[in-house]
Amino acid sequence: MYKASSNLAFVYLLELEQGCYYVGSTTDVTSRWVEHQSGKGAKFTKVYKPIRIELVEEVIKKVS
């Protein structure tokens, strides 16, 4: 699906059960989606199961 190059990442919005939403960031949206669906993602998505990926935006990683 979406995999970023070394200086890029993705911000994504998930629609969850019970009308909730979750915003996260990752360099590999597909792998992160699998983690969320399997209950290994964020604590919030363990309680409110993901329904779909609503939005994905590519962003430049902050250089420290």
N, CA, C and O of each residue as an XYZ file, in Angstrom:
256
protein
N       0.842     -1.180      0.000
C       0.000      0.000      0.000
C       0.885      1.239      0.000
O       1.180      1.782     -1.065
N       1.315      1.699      1.179
C       2.164      2.890      1.288
C       3.403      2.550      2.101
O       3.301      2.118      3.249
N       4.575      2.747      1.503
C       5.828      2.574      2.223
C       6.710      3.771      1.872
O       6.936      4.062      0.697
N       7.204      4.457      2.894
C       7.932      5.711      2.693
C       9.414      5.485      2.443
O       9.985      4.476      2.857
N      10.025      6.447      1.757
C      11.472      6.450      1.615
C      12.095      6.952      2.913
O      11.370      7.284      3.851
N      13.399      7.013      2.984
C      14.094      7.305      4.248
C      13.772      8.661      4.875
O      13.828      8.790      6.098
N      13.443      9.661      4.087
C      13.179     10.979      4.669
C      11.686     11.323      4.721
O      11.315     12.458      5.020
N      10.838     10.335      4.428
C       9.397     10.574      4.434
C       8.688      9.639      5.401
O       9.211      8.584      5.761
N       7.506     10.033      5.812
C       6.652      9.207      6.661
C       5.208      9.486      6.253
O       4.952     10.300      5.366
N       4.280      8.813      6.899
C       2.866      9.010      6.627
C       2.120      9.316      7.916
O       2.397      8.729      8.963
N       1.183     10.230      7.831
C       0.215     10.464      8.897
C      -1.077      9.857      8.377
O      -1.464     10.084      7.230
N      -1.753      9.071      9.241
C      -2.962      8.391      8.787
C      -4.091      8.568      9.792
O      -3.862      8.782     10.983
N      -5.310      8.475      9.284
C      -6.516      8.601     10.089
C      -7.316      7.315      9.933
O      -7.648      6.918      8.816
N      -7.625      6.663     11.055
C      -8.429      5.449     11.042
C      -9.828      5.739     11.563
O      -9.998      6.458     12.547
N     -10.814      5.182     10.903
C     -12.165      5.186     11.440
C     -12.283      3.937     12.309
O     -11.934      2.839     11.876
N     -12.775      4.108     13.534
C     -12.888      3.013     14.489
C     -14.348      2.732     14.825
O     -15.248      3.481     14.446
N     -14.556      1.646     15.536
C     -15.894      1.326     16.018
C     -16.411      2.446     16.913
O     -15.637      3.239     17.449
N     -17.714      2.496     17.060
C     -18.417      3.426     17.943
C     -18.188      4.892     17.586
O     -18.281      5.764     18.450
N     -17.891      5.166     16.323
C     -17.755      6.540     15.859
C     -16.472      7.245     16.267
O     -16.386      8.470     16.190
N     -15.472      6.479     16.702
C     -14.190      7.068     17.116
C     -13.217      7.135     15.942
O     -13.402      6.473     14.922
N     -12.179      7.950     16.111
C     -11.115      8.075     15.117
C      -9.771      8.002     15.822
O      -9.660      8.290     17.013
N      -8.754      7.612     15.069
C      -7.390      7.523     15.597
C      -6.445      8.113     14.561
O      -6.561      7.811     13.373
N      -5.519      8.945     14.996
C      -4.499      9.520     14.125
C      -3.153      8.955     14.542
O      -2.821      8.927     15.727
N      -2.381      8.508     13.564
C      -1.059      7.967     13.855
C      -0.075      8.314     12.756
O      -0.446      8.910     11.745
N       1.172      7.944     12.952
C       2.197      8.151     11.928
C       3.069      6.909     11.837
O       3.256      6.196     12.823
N       3.594      6.660     10.658
C       4.394      5.471     10.403
C       5.167      5.638      9.100
O       4.887      6.546      8.318
N       6.125      4.775      8.872
C       6.808      4.740      7.582
C       6.266      3.622      6.700
O       6.620      3.531      5.525
N       5.406      2.769      7.262
C       4.830      1.648      6.508
C       3.358      1.477      6.923
O       3.061      0.824      7.924
N       2.467      2.055      6.160
C       1.046      2.065      6.501
C       0.465      0.649      6.510
O      -0.325      0.311      7.392
N       0.846     -0.168      5.551
C       0.309     -1.524      5.473
C       0.643     -2.333      6.714
O      -0.239     -2.967      7.292
N       1.897     -2.322      7.131
C       2.315     -3.065      8.323
C       1.627     -2.528      9.577
O       1.222     -3.295     10.450
N       1.500     -1.222      9.656
C       0.863     -0.619     10.834
C      -0.625     -0.971     10.890
O      -1.165     -1.214     11.970
N      -1.285     -0.999      9.736
C      -2.694     -1.386      9.672
C      -2.875     -2.816     10.191
O      -3.803     -3.088     10.953
N      -1.999     -3.717      9.784
C      -2.052     -5.113     10.244
C      -1.874     -5.165     11.760
O      -2.568     -5.921     12.439
N      -0.954     -4.372     12.291
C      -0.753     -4.320     13.749
C      -2.020     -3.850     14.463
O      -2.431     -4.441     15.461
N      -2.630     -2.796     13.952
C      -3.860     -2.285     14.568
C      -4.965     -3.343     14.536
O      -5.652     -3.552     15.536
N      -5.133     -4.000     13.410
C      -6.199     -4.995     13.274
C      -5.972     -6.233     14.138
O      -6.930     -6.883     14.558
N      -4.718     -6.559     14.400
C      -4.414     -7.755     15.190
C      -4.376     -7.473     16.691
O      -4.136     -8.384     17.484
N      -4.612     -6.215     17.091
C      -4.590     -5.864     18.508
C      -3.206     -5.544     19.039
O      -3.027     -5.396     20.248
N      -2.224     -5.435     18.155
C      -0.850     -5.139     18.569
C      -0.465     -3.687     18.303
O       0.694     -3.305     18.463
N      -1.435     -2.888     17.900
C      -1.175     -1.471     17.647
C      -1.305     -0.685     18.932
O      -0.878     -1.142     19.992
N      -1.880      0.472     18.844
C      -2.062      1.355     20.001
C      -3.122      0.806     20.960
O      -4.000      0.041     20.561
N      -3.025      1.206     22.224
C      -4.011      0.784     23.229
C      -5.428      1.185     22.814
O      -6.379      0.428     23.013
N      -5.559      2.366     22.242
C      -6.880      2.867     21.852
C      -7.528      1.983     20.799
O      -8.737      1.756     20.844
N      -6.729      1.471     19.834
C      -7.297      0.627     18.780
C      -7.498     -0.821     19.244
O      -8.062     -1.635     18.513
N      -7.038     -1.138     20.451
C      -7.378     -2.433     21.048
C      -8.806     -2.378     21.585
O      -9.536     -3.368     21.533
N      -9.195     -1.220     22.099
C     -10.536     -1.024     22.666
C     -11.555     -0.752     21.558
O     -12.627     -1.356     21.529
N     -11.213      0.155     20.655
C     -12.082      0.528     19.541
C     -11.460     -0.015     18.256
O     -10.505      0.558     17.732
N     -11.997     -1.104     17.759
C     -11.414     -1.800     16.610
C     -11.472     -0.958     15.337
O     -12.471     -0.283     15.087
N     -10.402     -0.991     14.528
C     -10.368     -0.243     13.277
C     -11.351     -0.807     12.243
O     -11.484     -2.021     12.087
N     -12.021      0.089     11.553
C     -12.932     -0.285     10.475
C     -12.255     -0.077      9.126
O     -12.293     -0.943      8.253
N     -11.633      1.093      8.975
C     -10.970      1.393      7.698
C      -9.980      2.534      7.862
O     -10.001      3.277      8.843
N      -9.117      2.643      6.868
C      -8.194      3.779      6.791
C      -8.938      4.890      6.064
O      -9.319      4.742      4.903
N      -9.134      5.979      6.743
C      -9.910      7.099      6.208
C      -9.051      8.010      5.330
O      -9.508      8.492      4.293
N      -7.801      8.244      5.753
C      -6.952      9.217      5.065
C      -5.483      8.881      5.305
O      -5.111      8.439      6.392
N      -4.653      9.091      4.287
C      -3.201      8.937      4.416
C      -2.555     10.143      3.747
O      -2.878     10.478      2.607
N      -1.644     10.791      4.459
C      -0.895     11.934      3.924
C       0.589     11.693      4.099
O       1.033     11.280      5.170
N       1.355     11.946      3.062
C       2.814     11.800      3.129
C       3.414     13.082      3.711
O       3.022     14.182      3.324
N       4.348     12.944      4.624
C       4.989     14.091      5.265
C       6.493     13.907      5.287
O       6.986     12.783      5.191
N       7.222     14.999      5.412
C       8.678     14.940      5.539
C       9.020     14.762      7.011
O       8.502     15.478      7.868
N       9.892     13.808      7.300
C      10.315     13.588      8.684
C      11.097     14.782      9.193
O      11.851     15.409      8.448
N      10.914     15.090     10.456
C      11.659     16.171     11.080
C      13.118     15.736     11.244
O      13.396     14.640     11.729
N      14.029     16.595     10.838
C      15.456     16.316     10.971
C      15.926     16.881     12.301
O      15.700     18.054     12.598
N      16.589     16.037     13.109
C      17.041     16.531     14.421
C      18.471     16.987     14.391
O      19.000     17.428     15.411
